[in-house]
């Protein structure tokens, strides 16, 4: 690895030599490939750029991570939004030094996507990274992050990730291996698998996110015994938090230092702070609570962090309002049953549009449709669109929900024109979502606006 | 009287949308004017003795072992099979209905429930993808069984049972056959869930459970999905 260091003014100083030259060559080649991908209309080019770079210099990711302060975010759902929250919080903390932050804001979160984002901003010495669940162990090893946020763990794309426990084990092993050199982990206390994975970390800040999805945790990851769970209870004006514990060993929900309370967050100092986020959804308050805890580890005060998070509007196009085939639409992305459980209650228009596909990026197995409570849509009309609209139509007919099938995305939006006051709500799986962003003219990458010059003074430690 | 359909240990055996099989069976009865209820029973709670259908779905290794232990202790599933109630297992649920299956990287052999004369061992590679089979003894449109399979075990049917179907596209049991039937006990690999995609199979289970033939229940959405899936596999 090429040695790098941060000098007193926060400037990156990189060593020269053959390793550096190789990385530079790889970066140039990567940029050309990304340009080719963009002009041919195949995508933002982020992953291609990273792929070419890493083919020419397999050590590129390690070199690019070196010398930066790294904050990483992983989990099944909410990675992209939480990464945007955290980056915004850190920028707010850095003030005039906000340009020192680099982030893979487009959601390209595998080795290639991360390398690509870092390669584009070589002088940004703070990296806020969304990291795919499978890449966490590598980023820990290569990037030695100061903070690792572990959001949640649920079934996702079982055609590829056969057993979610194996992924949790890879996190746990990596954290155990790093010992005292490891990151401070910010972890969701409500998820048994996350708690089990995070326990070996040198320090954990537990967050009570008030999440409600529990379909994926029946057995203790430590000893295999059954877990018991009590749901949160409303007692007058306050809520008695839920709790889970193992019936066979000492694994149990740890007491949280940061917690969600309604639409407020209680920080480590016990301050109850209003969130007032622009991004909707209860689950995003949980995501913000995790980002807030991570920002505080970095040295950003909760109040400042939240002021930054309030500027986040449409992370990588999620929740963006646009016009598709002449019809105003609000776009929501959901990739698995836990995600749909969160987003479906936010889709309140009648009619509404649901877009489904099942290619590799969506997960090829659509059986999860039967784990989503589509019955809640009874009384409204759903326009089923996308290549696998027929699978959704069968699910909806058994749920007793009125629907029609219009495979073509544009035609689906033309069919609902004028039927809704304001934008029609849309929930989509990954692949149709990218096409909807294109049809609506929403850039797939949401770059932070107006960055000051890199290397400015000041900001948080 | 209401027909009772039990989702057995949904939290352990339900990772592939398997609750959908319960939804489909209940809806297909309700729409014919027959009362039906779906009961979700979790480990630690006794299984009802008087249900007509018991459904077991997909799960991971650890869940399989726990389910076998709890169901053996409970005993109601064995008594149900004995009195001719329908027991329908999918994927991991199919495997645990058998005599033996294996878990873990070292392929440790575990006893199953012994309700199907099959044995499951780790296959040469994991079977993941769309599967299309032909149901034995059926012809025309309803012979086609379509679904999605995702399993590492290959299953060998013994003399005490007969395979449910023959594989056209996909892996199934691994020997060209798919699933197993032994009296009123059924095992199969495709999910999707399988009864949503294969209404004739759903009605077959209900007719066994009720002991009477059922009226046809046309659902054009299901026909379209079946045609689409077959076409996608070149049939």
Interface residues (C-beta under 8 A of the other chain):
Chain A: X155 X158 X159 X162 X163 X165 X215 X218 X219 X224 X226 X364 X365 X366 X367 X368 X369 X370 X371 X390 X391 X393 X394 X395 X396 X397 X398 X399 X405
Chain B: X11 X12 X14 X15 X16 X17 X18 X19 X20 X23 X24 X27 X42 X43 X44 X60 X61 X62 X63 X65 X66 X126 X128 X129 X130 X148 X150 X152 X191 X192 X193 X196 X197 X219 X221 X222 X224 X225 X228
